[in-house]
């Protein structure tokens, strides 16, 4: 009768050595000596009003005289026809 080879340990199921999954760790509760979890931030602040704008921000007023001698006044240089822009005076 032929001999039967010995069972290989690789073919036999191994008992599980893994431990069951542990539960998620709980965050530590701060005690009297523990620092706060969120750093304290200053509360809302009241904004100070902006100072008045300097007088230099006032719009310029442009004056020019057309071909018929009519004086025109505007606060927008784009309203001055190009041919009169060189003579337009800012007041």
Secondary structure as a PSIPRED ss2 file (coil, helix, strand):
# PSIPRED VFORMAT (PSIPRED V4.0)

   1 X C   1.000  0.000  0.000
   2 X C   1.000  0.000  0.000
   3 X C   1.000  0.000  0.000
   4 X C   1.000  0.000  0.000
   5 X C   1.000  0.000  0.000
   6 X C   1.000  0.000  0.000
   7 X C   1.000  0.000  0.000
   8 X C   1.000  0.000  0.000
   9 X C   1.000  0.000  0.000
  10 X C   1.000  0.000  0.000
  11 X C   1.000  0.000  0.000
  12 X C   1.000  0.000  0.000
  13 X C   1.000  0.000  0.000
  14 X C   1.000  0.000  0.000
  15 X C   1.000  0.000  0.000
  16 X C   1.000  0.000  0.000
  17 X C   1.000  0.000  0.000
  18 X C   1.000  0.000  0.000
  19 X C   1.000  0.000  0.000
  20 X C   1.000  0.000  0.000
  21 X C   1.000  0.000  0.000
  22 X C   1.000  0.000  0.000
  23 X C   1.000  0.000  0.000
  24 X C   1.000  0.000  0.000
  25 X C   1.000  0.000  0.000
  26 X C   1.000  0.000  0.000
  27 X C   1.000  0.000  0.000
  28 X C   1.000  0.000  0.000
  29 X C   1.000  0.000  0.000
  30 X C   1.000  0.000  0.000
  31 X C   1.000  0.000  0.000
  32 X C   1.000  0.000  0.000
  33 X C   1.000  0.000  0.000
  34 X C   1.000  0.000  0.000
  35 X C   1.000  0.000  0.000
  36 X C   1.000  0.000  0.000
  37 X C   1.000  0.000  0.000
  38 X C   1.000  0.000  0.000
  39 X C   1.000  0.000  0.000
  40 X C   1.000  0.000  0.000
  41 X C   1.000  0.000  0.000
  42 X C   1.000  0.000  0.000
  43 X C   1.000  0.000  0.000
  44 X C   1.000  0.000  0.000
  45 X C   1.000  0.000  0.000
  46 X C   1.000  0.000  0.000
  47 X C   1.000  0.000  0.000
  48 X C   1.000  0.000  0.000
  49 X C   1.000  0.000  0.000
  50 X C   1.000  0.000  0.000
  51 X C   1.000  0.000  0.000
  52 X C   1.000  0.000  0.000
  53 X C   1.000  0.000  0.000
  54 X C   1.000  0.000  0.000
  55 X H   0.000  1.000  0.000
  56 X H   0.000  1.000  0.000
  57 X H   0.000  1.000  0.000
  58 X C   1.000  0.000  0.000
  59 X C   1.000  0.000  0.000
  60 X C   1.000  0.000  0.000
  61 X C   1.000  0.000  0.000
  62 X E   0.000  0.000  1.000
  63 X E   0.000  0.000  1.000
  64 X E   0.000  0.000  1.000
  65 X E   0.000  0.000  1.000
  66 X C   1.000  0.000  0.000
  67 X C   1.000  0.000  0.000
  68 X C   1.000  0.000  0.000
  69 X C   1.000  0.000  0.000
  70 X C   1.000  0.000  0.000
  71 X E   0.000  0.000  1.000
  72 X E   0.000  0.000  1.000
  73 X E   0.000  0.000  1.000
  74 X E   0.000  0.000  1.000
  75 X C   1.000  0.000  0.000
  76 X C   1.000  0.000  0.000
  77 X H   0.000  1.000  0.000
  78 X H   0.000  1.000  0.000
  79 X H   0.000  1.000  0.000
  80 X C   1.000  0.000  0.000
  81 X C   1.000  0.000  0.000
  82 X H   0.000  1.000  0.000
  83 X H   0.000  1.000  0.000
  84 X H   0.000  1.000  0.000
  85 X C   1.000  0.000  0.000
  86 X C   1.000  0.000  0.000
  87 X C   1.000  0.000  0.000
  88 X C   1.000  0.000  0.000
  89 X E   0.000  0.000  1.000
  90 X E   0.000  0.000  1.000
  91 X C   1.000  0.000  0.000
